[in-house]
Amino acid sequence: MKRFHIAIAVRDLDASIADYSERLGRRPSAVVPGNYAMWRTDLLNFSINEMPERAGQLRHVGFEDDAVQSYFNSYDVNGIEWECFSANEQDQRFAQAYGVPVKQST
């Protein structure tokens, strides 16, 4: 499976979760209260971080691609960070960063 990945900063995590859940037609795949949420759809891996000082700004883009063996990143000619990772790699990095495994939210 290959999904486009986009990560943005948001002002209010809870309000953003409600808004994006409605827009994407599903609840997030993972939530760290007060910090982070991530949705996986058939085509998109979309994540948000509560960073009020950067609200509305692009953090990075990339691809979640299960054919990728490890995480890597690069910067395009405009200075935008591009990441590439497998779903498993992202889930492991999520657990390391937040201390909890990715779980479907209810």
C-alpha positions in Angstrom: 0.0 0.0 0.0 1.3 3.5 -0.9 -0.3 6.6 0.7 0.5 10.2 0.2 1.5 11.8 3.6 0.9 15.3 4.8 1.6 16.7 8.2 0.3 20.1 9.4 0.4 22.2 12.6 -2.9 23.1 14.3 -4.0 25.6 16.9 -6.4 23.3 18.8 -6.0 19.5 18.6 -9.5 18.6 19.8 -11.3 21.1 17.4 -9.0 19.9 14.6 -9.8 16.2 15.3 -13.5 17.0 15.1 -13.1 19.0 11.9 -10.8 16.6 10.0 -12.8 13.5 11.2 -15.8 15.0 9.5 -13.9 15.9 6.4 -12.2 12.5 6.1 -15.3 10.5 7.1 -13.6 8.6 9.9 -12.0 9.0 13.3 -8.2 9.1 13.6 -6.1 6.0 13.7 -4.0 7.3 16.5 -4.4 10.1 19.0 -2.0 11.5 21.7 -4.2 13.9 23.7 -3.0 17.5 23.6 -0.3 16.7 21.0 -1.0 14.5 17.9 -3.5 12.7 15.7 -3.1 10.7 12.5 -5.6 9.3 10.0 -4.9 6.5 7.5 -7.3 6.3 4.6 -6.9 4.2 1.4 -5.0 7.0 -0.2 -3.8 9.4 2.5 -1.8 9.4 5.7 -2.7 12.7 7.4 -1.2 13.9 10.7 -1.6 16.9 12.8 0.4 18.3 15.7 -0.9 20.9 18.2 1.6 23.8 17.6 -0.4 27.0 18.1 2.5 29.2 17.1 2.6 27.4 13.7 -1.1 26.7 13.2 -2.1 26.2 9.6 1.5 25.6 8.4 2.7 22.6 6.5 5.2 20.6 8.6 6.2 18.1 5.9 4.9 15.8 3.1 5.9 12.4 1.8 4.8 8.9 1.2 3.9 6.0 3.5 5.0 3.0 1.3 5.1 -0.5 2.6 7.8 -1.4 0.0 10.2 1.0 1.8 12.7 -0.8 4.2 13.5 2.2 6.4 12.7 5.8 7.1 14.4 8.5 5.0 13.8 12.2 4.3 15.0 14.8 1.9 14.2 18.4 1.0 12.9 19.6 -2.3 14.0 22.7 -4.3 11.5 24.8 -2.2 12.9 23.6 1.1 9.9 21.4 1.9 10.7 18.2 3.8 9.7 15.0 2.2 9.6 11.8 4.3 9.2 8.2 3.1 8.4 5.3 5.5 6.4 2.1 5.8 3.3 2.0 8.0 5.2 -0.3 10.4 8.2 2.1 10.6 5.8 5.0 11.4 4.0 3.0 14.0 7.4 2.1 15.7 8.5 5.8 15.6 5.1 6.8 17.0 5.5 4.4 20.0 9.1 5.7 20.6 8.0 9.3 20.5 4.8 9.1 22.5 5.4 6.0 24.6 2.2 4.3 23.4 1.4 2.0 20.4 -0.8 3.2 17.5 -4.3 2.0 18.2 -7.5 2.6 16.4 -9.5 5.3 18.2 -13.1 4.5 19.2 
